[in-house]
């Protein structure tokens, strides 16, 4: 669970009472904490470990998977108790919190001396750096895009995917047929719904944070929440289960043919490709543009060193993830997009048209919002506020006011 600025270290201290102290590791052996969980992710990780140990046979990597929802709690406890791992996964949304709790080692000097740095443009480091210091090496990216059923679009007489929200609604109406149990769009209204609520708000012109301060434009945000919730409340182009649907439900609906479109990112490509044929049954497209902006996140995930005990071996491990072979191994197993420009030139990527939408998105995609307490506000305020609109318990105006108040509290 992510904590706000005031609660961050207090919660970590309390959890540390129940934490076991970490054991020191000899040089040549490091451990790695991550929140990979799916079969494809674990296959990709196993391949990277195999490649790494073939290059560095003297270093043994022990991996430990931690459920995503528990990752920050465990790291927080380990920071206070002195039981940090050698290395750990770092995602943009959690970076500010990790730095605030002194959970990462400054890698600036090593990165600047690393030959591989030239393969990473400045924007790759932005979400993994603070105050001129670099704390993690980019490993892969979650690039937002839209999956759509190419066969359903053809049947409905639609020439291609929607390029903007107006076209999205028009297509959704044509693709929905409740009598056949078919709906246009897999809306995520349950756990994780906040991501797309925030994106739609920005697409309608409302920032979230500006110059380190809360900056939601109330009028634009209300317009955005109204538009997005109306897909369920008025247009009825999403399944009736939407208020409770999270990742698993929206993916199952798309994979089984209940829905014709779903918003997600490149990380789900492997799962969808296992059920549907690329190109003929489904295709990918950039996220549709809103009235004010085309919003798609490019969230660079990396790996950082969490303690200096075995810094040489730890650095070899985190920097190895930035090499093309490691990036392509993960891409082939999961669909997680390379952060390295060298890997983007690999024929195994360029020859597959399914990746074209992701490559286009790299030109305009934005980093996720990052500020201390961001995840806590998103999960504990935005999510239930939007869900209450879908269930008829509140109006968009009420939901937005709740979000504004919650954001002010989270950033104090």
QUIVEN-V941312 format. One record per residue. N is the residue number from 1. RES is the residue in one letter. SS is DSSP state (alpha for helix, beta for strand, coil for the rest). PHI is phi in whole degrees, -180 to 180 (none if undefined). Layout:
N|RES|SS|PHI, N|RES|SS|PHI
This chain:
1|X|coil|none, 2|X|coil|-85, 3|X|coil|-116, 4|X|coil|-80, 5|X|coil|-57, 6|X|coil|-78, 7|X|coil|-92, 8|X|alpha|-53, 9|X|alpha|-82, 10|X|alpha|-63, 11|X|alpha|-65, 12|X|alpha|-64, 13|X|alpha|-64, 14|X|alpha|-64, 15|X|alpha|-68, 16|X|alpha|-66, 17|X|coil|-60, 18|X|coil|-101, 19|X|coil|-89, 20|X|coil|-87, 21|X|coil|-71, 22|X|coil|-74, 23|X|coil|-100, 24|X|coil|-68, 25|X|coil|-115, 26|X|coil|-74, 27|X|coil|-57, 28|X|coil|95, 29|X|beta|-142, 30|X|beta|-131, 31|X|beta|-114, 32|X|beta|-138, 33|X|beta|-97, 34|X|beta|-150, 35|X|coil|-123, 36|X|coil|-66, 37|X|coil|-142, 38|X|coil|-72, 39|X|alpha|-61, 40|X|alpha|-66, 41|X|alpha|-63, 42|X|alpha|-68, 43|X|alpha|-66, 44|X|alpha|-64, 45|X|alpha|-63, 46|X|alpha|-61, 47|X|alpha|-66, 48|X|alpha|-66, 49|X|alpha|-61, 50|X|alpha|-63, 51|X|alpha|-64, 52|X|alpha|-64, 53|X|alpha|-72, 54|X|alpha|-71, 55|X|alpha|-83, 56|X|coil|-125, 57|X|coil|-63, 58|X|coil|-86, 59|X|coil|-117, 60|X|beta|-103, 61|X|beta|-106, 62|X|beta|-109, 63|X|beta|-99, 64|X|beta|-135, 65|X|beta|-85, 66|X|coil|-123, 67|X|coil|-51, 68|X|alpha|-53, 69|X|alpha|-69, 70|X|alpha|-107, 71|X|alpha|-59, 72|X|alpha|-68, 73|X|alpha|-63, 74|X|alpha|-69, 75|X|alpha|-64, 76|X|alpha|-57, 77|X|alpha|-63, 78|X|alpha|-67, 79|X|alpha|-62, 80|X|alpha|-72, 81|X|alpha|-83, 82|X|coil|84, 83|X|coil|-114, 84|X|coil|-66, 85|X|coil|-76, 86|X|coil|-67, 87|X|beta|-138, 88|X|beta|-159, 89|X|beta|-75, 90|X|beta|-131, 91|X|beta|-108, 92|X|alpha|-55, 93|X|alpha|-62, 94|X|alpha|-105, 95|X|alpha|-59, 96|X|alpha|-60, 97|X|alpha|-66, 98|X|alpha|-64, 99|X|alpha|-68, 100|X|alpha|-61, 101|X|coil|-95, 102|X|coil|58, 103|X|coil|-94, 104|X|coil|-133, 105|X|coil|-93, 106|X|coil|-66, 107|X|coil|-108, 108|X|alpha|-52, 109|X|alpha|-63, 110|X|alpha|-68, 111|X|alpha|-63, 112|X|alpha|-65, 113|X|alpha|-92, 114|X|coil|-84, 115|X|alpha|-59, 116|X|alpha|-72, 117|X|alpha|-58, 118|X|alpha|-64, 119|X|alpha|-86, 120|X|coil|-125, 121|X|coil|-59, 122|X|alpha|-57, 123|X|alpha|-67, 124|X|alpha|-69, 125|X|alpha|-92, 126|X|alpha|-57, 127|X|coil|-82, 128|X|coil|-123, 129|X|beta|-133, 130|X|beta|-156, 131|X|coil|53, 132|X|coil|79, 133|X|beta|-111, 134|X|beta|-102, 135|X|coil|-116, 136|X|coil|-155, 137|X|beta|-101, 138|X|beta|-57, 139|X|beta|-119, 140|X|beta|-159, 141|X|beta|-134, 142|X|beta|-96, 143|X|beta|-103, 144|X|beta|-66, 145|X|beta|-161, 146|X|beta|-116, 147|X|beta|-95, 148|X|beta|-143, 149|X|beta|-79, 150|X|alpha|-60, 151|X|alpha|-70, 152|X|alpha|-67, 153|X|alpha|-63, 154|X|alpha|-64, 155|X|alpha|-62, 156|X|coil|-86, 157|X|coil|77, 158|X|coil|-93, 159|X|coil|-78, 160|X|coil|-177, 161|X|coil|-70, 162|X|coil|-69, 163|X|coil|-97, 164|X|beta|-146, 165|X|alpha|-66, 166|X|alpha|-64, 167|X|alpha|-65, 168|X|alpha|-62, 169|X|alpha|-66, 170|X|alpha|-62, 171|X|alpha|-66, 172|X|alpha|-61, 173|X|alpha|-64, 174|X|alpha|-72, 175|X|alpha|-88, 176|X|coil|-92, 177|X|beta|-147, 178|X|alpha|-57, 179|X|alpha|-64, 180|X|alpha|-100, 181|X|coil|69, 182|X|beta|-116, 183|X|beta|-126, 184|X|beta|-76, 185|X|beta|-137, 186|X|beta|-84, 187|X|coil|-87, 188|X|coil|-94, 189|X|coil|-106, 190|X|coil|-92, 191|X|coil|-56, 192|X|coil|89, 193|X|coil|-62, 194|X|alpha|-54, 195|X|alpha|-57, 196|X|alpha|-80, 197|X|alpha|-61, 198|X|alpha|-63, 199|X|alpha|-62, 200|X|alpha|-67, 201|X|alpha|-59, 202|X|alpha|-69, 203|X|alpha|-66, 204|X|coil|-92, 205|X|coil|103, 206|X|coil|-97, 207|X|coil|-72, 208|X|coil|-106, 209|X|beta|-131, 210|X|beta|-139, 211|X|coil|54, 212|X|coil|76, 213|X|beta|-128, 214|X|beta|-57, 215|X|coil|-144, 216|X|coil|-63, 217|X|coil|-86, 218|X|alpha|-58, 219|X|alpha|-63, 220|X|alpha|-66, 221|X|alpha|-66, 222|X|alpha|-64, 223|X|alpha|-60, 224|X|alpha|-67, 225|X|alpha|-66, 226|X|alpha|-63, 227|X|alpha|-57, 228|X|alpha|-69, 229|X|alpha|-69, 230|X|alpha|-65, 231|X|alpha|-59, 232|X|alpha|-96, 233|X|alpha|-70, 234|X|coil|-109, 235|X|coil|-72, 236|X|coil|54, 237|X|coil|-102, 238|X|beta|-125, 239|X|coil|-60, 240|X|coil|-60, 241|X|coil|-81, 242|X|alpha|-50, 243|X|alpha|-57, 244|X|alpha|-111, 245|X|coil|-80, 246|X|coil|-114, 247|X|alpha|-54, 248|X|alpha|-59, 249|X|alpha|-69, 250|X|alpha|-69, 251|X|alpha|-71, 252|X|alpha|-63, 253|X|alpha|-62, 254|X|alpha|-72, 255|X|alpha|-63, 256|X|coil|-93, 257|X|coil|90, 258|X|coil|-74, 259|X|beta|-125, 260|X|beta|-105, 261|X|beta|-143, 262|X|beta|-149, 263|X|beta|-96, 264|X|beta|-160, 265|X|beta|-143, 266|X|alpha|-61, 267|X|alpha|-66, 268|X|alpha|-98, 269|X|alpha|-59, 270|X|alpha|-60, 271|X|alpha|-64, 272|X|alpha|-68, 273|X|alpha|-66, 274|X|coil|-75, 275|X|coil|-112, 276|X|coil|-131, 277|X|coil|-85, 278|X|beta|-62, 279|X|coil|89, 280|X|coil|-94, 281|X|coil|-90, 282|X|beta|-138, 283|X|beta|-140, 284|X|beta|-120, 285|X|beta|-151, 286|X|coil|-62, 287|X|coil|-61, 288|X|coil|-66, 289|X|beta|-85, 290|X|coil|-89, 291|X|coil|-63, 292|X|coil|-113, 293|X|coil|-161, 294|X|coil|-99, 295|X|coil|-108, 296|X|coil|-149, 297|X|beta|-90, 298|X|beta|-119, 299|X|beta|-98, 300|X|beta|-82, 301|X|beta|-104, 302|X|beta|-141, 303|X|beta|-132, 304|X|beta|-123, 305|X|beta|-93, 306|X|coil|-102, 307|X|coil|-153, 308|X|coil|-97, 309|X|coil|-54, 310|X|coil|-125, 311|X|alpha|-62, 312|X|alpha|-66, 313|X|alpha|-67, 314|X|alpha|-64, 315|X|alpha|-64, 316|X|alpha|-57, 317|X|alpha|-68, 318|X|alpha|-69, 319|X|alpha|-76, 320|X|alpha|-62, 321|X|coil|-61, 322|X|coil|-85, 323|X|coil|-83, 324|X|alpha|-54, 325|X|alpha|-63, 326|X|alpha|-67, 327|X|alpha|-64, 328|X|alpha|-69, 329|X|alpha|-61, 330|X|alpha|-70, 331|X|alpha|-59, 332|X|alpha|-66, 333|X|alpha|-83, 334|X|alpha|-125, 335|X|coil|91, 336|X|coil|-66, 337|X|beta|-81, 338|X|beta|-65, 339|X|coil|-91, 340|X|coil|-81, 341|X|alpha|-67, 342|X|alpha|-65, 343|X|alpha|-68, 344|X|alpha|-66, 345|X|coil|-91, 346|X|coil|-67, 347|X|alpha|-58, 348|X|alpha|-66, 349|X|alpha|-98, 350|X|alpha|-66, 351|X|coil|-82, 352|X|coil|-106, 353|X|alpha|-64, 354|X|alpha|-63, 355|X|alpha|-88, 356|X|alpha|-57, 357|X|alpha|-64, 358|X|alpha|-68, 359|X|alpha|-62, 360|X|alpha|-63, 361|X|alpha|-67, 362|X|coil|-59, 363|X|coil|-76, 364|X|coil|-127, 365|X|coil|-62, 366|X|beta|-109, 367|X|coil|-70, 368|X|coil|-63, 369|X|coil|-66, 370|X|coil|-129, 371|X|coil|-159, 372|X|coil|-60, 373|X|coil|93, 374|X|alpha|-60, 375|X|alpha|-67, 376|X|alpha|-62, 377|X|alpha|-63, 378|X|alpha|-61, 379|X|alpha|-76, 380|X|alpha|-99, 381|X|alpha|-120, 382|X|alpha|-62, 383|X|alpha|-58, 384|X|alpha|-66, 385|X|alpha|-65, 386|X|alpha|-68, 387|X|alpha|-59, 388|X|alpha|-67, 389|X|alpha|-71, 390|X|alpha|-63, 391|X|coil|-88, 392|X|coil|80, 393|X|coil|-85, 394|X|coil|-152, 395|X|coil|-102, 396|X|alpha|-53, 397|X|alpha|-62, 398|X|alpha|-64, 399|X|alpha|-63, 400|X|alpha|-65, 401|X|alpha|-61, 402|X|alpha|-65, 403|X|alpha|-66, 404|X|alpha|-63, 405|X|alpha|-63, 406|X|alpha|-66, 407|X|alpha|-67, 408|X|alpha|-58, 409|X|alpha|-67, 410|X|alpha|-67, 411|X|coil|-102, 412|X|coil|-70
